[in-house]
């Protein structure tokens, strides 16, 4: 379990600067971190489909808004909505679904039942709920976002960027272990080596554990 102070202290280690005792210490780093924090955290949450921040709900139909042209029904996004992961007309999200549009802050569709899987902003401010590898990634992102203000070297910036990218991959890898088996379509790279077909003898793709590897990798 981390705290905001712990994340800031870790960022200072990456920046090779003196540590702090509280979030109100009278030092430049505290002021700079305070100004950068909200943007850094939102960027981190938007950088991946983090399982710990996911939610799936049946959307409520809005009976007062007028549906956009070509659509019959309007649905409200949840109050804690941050970003869409998937939209479906069935609760298991098994089949591809594209009969909807996002317009004017609402979701419009031609079906009366819509299910949304999304990133919730309820976890944004609750640092104590962040997984270890995620908050360590955020600390590096904070260091990257503030290195130009707090230090003088481009070499350190490049080093932090590289470390941030490694931290992101580690955080995503650990986070993906909580996912179930996935069936995905076969990517073009693999299809070209299988004569245009997936390993099942057709184009259905395959089943993956934890969503860590996608057959789409190698596509251009």
Steps between C-alpha positions, in 0.01 A plus 500: 500500500648832391427861591526815294802599710667169421446552127647850519802373697560235235483763226762705685728197512470470122573871465804462727367772732469527878203326657206666677322429827149621417292612203523855633879536534614846393712384206473549126436132429181502707360795306597352164362157586178656624446679169586193293327231705147495356619496140761233572248270667241539223765428240596184688139381523450568129816314402350153542187297566587443865301215654495656846317803356256313272125479545223341293141625521168499320445857386185689594283621217451877486139584416539877484782540246429469129694228322737606223390453140505133408469380860198410712616498862720715725701372798673684786862435587567410866591787733845351554567445128851583381558304180329225298653155468213315331133538410271202445137398471563193718635504858787258433653724230558185291427628150622807311239775507505821303140612484550813714652847495640735766362850444431797723605326818255213451505159338247452217392158372225305325459245776324539833773320698856631507788386721814705561842391623700807596774652710355653815638820647409381851852360533676815378520672839531184712874442485472237774309274255760519225697179436871520581629495143245762395594756766867444425422572134313817603804611701715473189239681290498779758880519480484518119235773511699717740865431416523807277380726779702347781828407331725611218601190306354354183694182574295445816179562305590232246596259779171558681299454181664163441442394861140623483434287194643191672290572810186528286565164336559336838182653642295383199649151516414458868155655448427267206548190715161570654323468167318188382576303185430703189413404146644747254517529125819390329724787393628548147858402594388158628241448224766550234704218656200268534385534142234754592345295780529481876640203685146355522482461125285808456518873572362489853834570665580337832461510877747695712573488871490830683486712190876551513568405138287587201509331162460851360860574598712539191225671305585826329 
